[in-house]
Amino acid sequence: MTERLDAFAVVPAAFRPFYAVEKSIKESGLEYSLIELVKLRASQINGCAYCIHMHTSDARAAGETEERLHLVAAWWESSLFTPRERAALAWTESLTLIAETRAPDAVYDALKAEFTEPEIVWLTLLITTINMWNRIAVGFRKQHPASWAKTAAAA
């Protein structure tokens, strides 16, 4: 697969406000591990290899376990996620698949049991933002680092 366009190089100024939102989300008080799990799950749903690579790498660097990174794709089947993480991941799926889910009341009620209202807003902004990044990366075929290809070619 070949990258279609480097949108970040073509119009860098367009992305500055989004970087500011990202910075605000990191400073919001939401746990960094939760932020990375949410970004990873949305990226999995959207099929964004570039973002999956980035967020698994970032989560690992912050101490996330391989086991949880592998199981986030089926978080509802695993006991490794806290009720707070489960509520956030359910909300992530609901908003990422909004055309199908319509953000059901049961998912929102579970979210309200684990998060304050400001946290719900920040979490929703986080989910909205990662979905935007996924659409840019998938649409322009942004490529993740290809270290595996070098290893395979050498074998």
Short mmCIF file of the C-alpha atoms (twelve columns), coordinates in Angstrom:
data_MODEL
# 
_entry.id   MODEL 
# 
loop_
_atom_site.group_PDB 
_atom_site.id 
_atom_site.type_symbol 
_atom_site.label_atom_id 
_atom_site.label_alt_id 
_atom_site.label_comp_id 
_atom_site.label_asym_id 
_atom_site.label_seq_id 
_atom_site.Cartn_x 
_atom_site.Cartn_y 
_atom_site.Cartn_z 
_atom_site.pdbx_PDB_model_num 
ATOM 1   C CA . MET A 1   0.000   0.000   0.000  1 
ATOM 2   C CA . THR A 2   1.298   3.449   -0.880 1 
ATOM 3   C CA . GLU A 3   0.619   6.676   0.964  1 
ATOM 4   C CA . ARG A 4   -1.658  8.879   -1.128 1 
ATOM 5   C CA . LEU A 5   -0.823  12.240  0.375  1 
ATOM 6   C CA . ASP A 6   0.955   13.614  3.432  1 
ATOM 7   C CA . ALA A 7   -1.819  15.908  4.621  1 
ATOM 8   C CA . PHE A 8   0.275   17.071  7.584  1 
ATOM 9   C CA . ALA A 9   2.986   18.349  5.244  1 
ATOM 10  C CA . VAL A 10  0.585   19.817  2.681  1 
ATOM 11  C CA . VAL A 11  -1.450  21.930  5.119  1 
ATOM 12  C CA . PRO A 12  0.312   21.896  8.506  1 
ATOM 13  C CA . ALA A 13  -1.539  24.953  9.799  1 
ATOM 14  C CA . ALA A 14  -4.863  23.128  9.477  1 
ATOM 15  C CA . PHE A 15  -3.803  20.668  12.160 1 
ATOM 16  C CA . ARG A 16  -2.646  23.127  14.831 1 
ATOM 17  C CA . PRO A 17  -6.090  23.450  16.467 1 
ATOM 18  C CA . PHE A 18  -6.374  19.664  16.644 1 
ATOM 19  C CA . TYR A 19  -2.968  19.374  18.294 1 
ATOM 20  C CA . ALA A 20  -4.188  21.920  20.852 1 
ATOM 21  C CA . VAL A 21  -7.256  19.759  21.543 1 
ATOM 22  C CA . GLU A 22  -4.970  16.726  21.950 1 
ATOM 23  C CA . LYS A 23  -2.865  18.643  24.469 1 
ATOM 24  C CA . SER A 24  -6.002  19.663  26.398 1 
ATOM 25  C CA . ILE A 25  -7.217  16.064  26.512 1 
ATOM 26  C CA . LYS A 26  -3.840  14.920  27.913 1 
ATOM 27  C CA . GLU A 27  -4.155  17.609  30.590 1 
ATOM 28  C CA . SER A 28  -7.824  16.816  31.339 1 
ATOM 29  C CA . GLY A 29  -7.170  14.424  34.200 1 
ATOM 30  C CA . LEU A 30  -8.181  11.294  32.290 1 
ATOM 31  C CA . GLU A 31  -5.714  8.498   32.942 1 
ATOM 32  C CA . TYR A 32  -3.058  8.187   30.235 1 
ATOM 33  C CA . SER A 33  -3.582  4.423   30.086 1 
ATOM 34  C CA . LEU A 34  -7.299  4.954   29.489 1 
ATOM 35  C CA . ILE A 35  -6.611  7.519   26.755 1 
ATOM 36  C CA . GLU A 36  -4.368  5.060   24.915 1 
ATOM 37  C CA . LEU A 37  -6.843  2.162   25.282 1 
ATOM 38  C CA . VAL A 38  -9.623  4.327   23.848 1 
ATOM 39  C CA . LYS A 39  -7.430  5.462   20.953 1 
ATOM 40  C CA . LEU A 40  -6.402  1.884   20.276 1 
ATOM 41  C CA . ARG A 41  -9.959  0.526   20.303 1 
ATOM 42  C CA . ALA A 42  -11.317 3.213   17.964 1 
ATOM 43  C CA . SER A 43  -8.348  2.673   15.655 1 
ATOM 44  C CA . GLN A 44  -9.016  -1.078  15.593 1 
ATOM 45  C CA . ILE A 45  -12.654 -0.513  14.682 1 
ATOM 46  C CA . ASN A 46  -11.667 1.948   11.951 1 
ATOM 47  C CA . GLY A 47  -8.916  -0.303  10.595 1 
ATOM 48  C CA . CYS A 48  -6.178  2.309   10.984 1 
ATOM 49  C CA . ALA A 49  -2.869  0.406   11.025 1 
ATOM 50  C CA . TYR A 50  -0.865  3.612   11.428 1 
ATOM 51  C CA . CYS A 51  -2.831  4.599   14.557 1 
ATOM 52  C CA . ILE A 52  -2.886  1.056   15.967 1 
ATOM 53  C CA . HIS A 53  0.905   0.965   15.665 1 
ATOM 54  C CA . MET A 54  1.247   4.399   17.286 1 
ATOM 55  C CA . HIS A 55  -1.087  3.764   20.208 1 
ATOM 56  C CA . THR A 56  0.188   0.289   21.031 1 
ATOM 57  C CA . SER A 57  3.731   1.695   20.988 1 
ATOM 58  C CA . ASP A 58  2.761   4.663   23.179 1 
ATOM 59  C CA . ALA A 59  0.827   2.430   25.599 1 
ATOM 60  C CA . ARG A 60  3.743   -0.010  25.882 1 
ATOM 61  C CA . ALA A 61  6.149   2.842   26.560 1 
ATOM 62  C CA . ALA A 62  3.851   3.988   29.376 1 
ATOM 63  C CA . GLY A 63  3.838   0.526   30.938 1 
ATOM 64  C CA . GLU A 64  0.737   -1.089  29.447 1 
ATOM 65  C CA . THR A 65  0.944   -4.888  29.288 1 
ATOM 66  C CA . GLU A 66  1.009   -6.901  26.083 1 
ATOM 67  C CA . GLU A 67  -1.859  -9.002  27.403 1 
ATOM 68  C CA . ARG A 68  -4.208  -6.028  27.776 1 
ATOM 69  C CA . LEU A 69  -3.137  -4.579  24.430 1 
ATOM 70  C CA . HIS A 70  -4.040  -7.856  22.733 1 
ATOM 71  C CA . LEU A 71  -7.312  -8.218  24.609 1 
ATOM 72  C CA . VAL A 72  -8.660  -4.698  24.058 1 
ATOM 73  C CA . ALA A 73  -10.128 -5.989  20.775 1 
ATOM 74  C CA . ALA A 74  -12.412 -8.205  22.901 1 
ATOM 75  C CA . TRP A 75  -12.461 -6.197  26.137 1 
ATOM 76  C CA . TRP A 76  -16.021 -7.292  27.012 1 
ATOM 77  C CA . GLU A 77  -14.784 -10.914 27.214 1 
ATOM 78  C CA . SER A 78  -11.839 -10.120 29.506 1 
ATOM 79  C CA . SER A 79  -11.651 -9.589  33.248 1 
ATOM 80  C CA . LEU A 80  -8.470  -7.507  32.831 1 
ATOM 81  C CA . PHE A 81  -10.355 -4.238  32.348 1 
ATOM 82  C CA . THR A 82  -11.803 -2.194  35.201 1 
ATOM 83  C CA . PRO A 83  -15.448 -1.099  35.244 1 
ATOM 84  C CA . ARG A 84  -14.256 2.413   34.367 1 
ATOM 85  C CA . GLU A 85  -12.242 1.153   31.383 1 
ATOM 86  C CA . ARG A 86  -15.143 -1.054  30.273 1 
ATOM 87  C CA . ALA A 87  -17.528 1.910   30.357 1 
ATOM 88  C CA . ALA A 88  -15.073 4.022   28.354 1 
ATOM 89  C CA . LEU A 89  -14.491 1.283   25.794 1 
ATOM 90  C CA . ALA A 90  -18.227 0.718   25.384 1 
ATOM 91  C CA . TRP A 91  -18.714 4.470   24.856 1 
ATOM 92  C CA . THR A 92  -15.823 4.425   22.371 1 
ATOM 93  C CA . GLU A 93  -17.453 1.681   20.344 1 
ATOM 94  C CA . SER A 94  -20.841 3.341   20.537 1 
ATOM 95  C CA . LEU A 95  -19.587 6.692   19.249 1 
ATOM 96  C CA . THR A 96  -17.199 5.214   16.695 1 
ATOM 97  C CA . LEU A 97  -20.089 3.188   15.261 1 
ATOM 98  C CA . ILE A 98  -22.670 5.947   15.826 1 
ATOM 99  C CA . ALA A 99  -24.554 5.302   12.577 1 
ATOM 100 C CA . GLU A 100 -25.286 1.790   13.839 1 
ATOM 101 C CA . THR A 101 -25.596 2.294   17.594 1 
ATOM 102 C CA . ARG A 102 -27.179 5.724   18.033 1 
ATOM 103 C CA . ALA A 103 -25.361 5.934   21.414 1 
ATOM 104 C CA . PRO A 104 -27.791 3.833   23.475 1 
ATOM 105 C CA . ASP A 105 -28.985 4.920   26.897 1 
ATOM 106 C CA . ALA A 106 -27.627 1.756   28.550 1 
ATOM 107 C CA . VAL A 107 -24.089 2.560   27.379 1 
ATOM 108 C CA . TYR A 108 -24.417 6.155   28.554 1 
ATOM 109 C CA . ASP A 109 -25.866 5.075   31.912 1 
ATOM 110 C CA . ALA A 110 -22.869 2.782   32.487 1 
ATOM 111 C CA . LEU A 111 -20.592 5.691   31.586 1 
ATOM 112 C CA . LYS A 112 -22.324 8.002   34.097 1 
ATOM 113 C CA . ALA A 113 -21.710 5.454   36.845 1 
ATOM 114 C CA . GLU A 114 -17.925 5.648   36.316 1 
ATOM 115 C CA . PHE A 115 -17.205 9.187   35.097 1 
ATOM 116 C CA . THR A 116 -18.018 12.724  36.193 1 
ATOM 117 C CA . GLU A 117 -19.766 15.007  33.735 1 
ATOM 118 C CA . PRO A 118 -16.546 16.863  32.843 1 
ATOM 119 C CA . GLU A 119 -14.790 13.520  32.340 1 
ATOM 120 C CA . ILE A 120 -17.604 12.387  30.032 1 
ATOM 121 C CA . VAL A 121 -17.116 15.512  27.929 1 
ATOM 122 C CA . TRP A 122 -13.333 14.988  27.774 1 
ATOM 123 C CA . LEU A 123 -13.780 11.310  26.932 1 
ATOM 124 C CA . THR A 124 -16.229 12.200  24.179 1 
ATOM 125 C CA . LEU A 125 -13.778 14.757  22.768 1 
ATOM 126 C CA . LEU A 126 -11.059 12.096  22.897 1 
ATOM 127 C CA . ILE A 127 -13.217 9.634   20.954 1 
ATOM 128 C CA . THR A 128 -14.219 12.295  18.442 1 
ATOM 129 C CA . THR A 129 -10.599 13.309  17.926 1 
ATOM 130 C CA . ILE A 130 -9.216  9.799   17.419 1 
ATOM 131 C CA . ASN A 131 -11.975 9.091   14.916 1 
ATOM 132 C CA . MET A 132 -10.923 12.226  13.012 1 
ATOM 133 C CA . TRP A 133 -7.252  11.158  13.022 1 
ATOM 134 C CA . ASN A 134 -8.250  7.663   11.878 1 
ATOM 135 C CA . ARG A 135 -10.196 9.055   8.947  1 
ATOM 136 C CA . ILE A 136 -7.285  11.227  7.853  1 
ATOM 137 C CA . ALA A 137 -4.760  8.396   8.187  1 
ATOM 138 C CA . VAL A 138 -6.941  5.769   6.485  1 
ATOM 139 C CA . GLY A 139 -8.141  8.147   3.767  1 
ATOM 140 C CA . PHE A 140 -4.616  9.181   2.798  1 
ATOM 141 C CA . ARG A 141 -3.153  5.690   3.488  1 
ATOM 142 C CA . LYS A 142 -0.706  6.916   6.131  1 
ATOM 143 C CA . GLN A 143 1.902   4.183   6.576  1 
ATOM 144 C CA . HIS A 144 3.132   2.856   9.912  1 
ATOM 145 C CA . PRO A 145 6.851   2.199   10.304 1 
ATOM 146 C CA . ALA A 146 7.735   -0.915  8.311  1 
ATOM 147 C CA . SER A 147 10.400  -2.474  10.518 1 
ATOM 148 C CA . TRP A 148 8.706   -5.854  10.116 1 
ATOM 149 C CA . ALA A 149 9.241   -5.697  6.335  1 
ATOM 150 C CA . LYS A 150 12.995  -5.235  6.807  1 
ATOM 151 C CA . THR A 151 13.057  -8.225  9.143  1 
ATOM 152 C CA . ALA A 152 11.047  -10.377 6.731  1 
ATOM 153 C CA . ALA A 153 13.226  -9.385  3.771  1 
ATOM 154 C CA . ALA A 154 16.371  -10.310 5.685  1 
ATOM 155 C CA . ALA A 155 15.050  -13.777 6.573  1 
# 
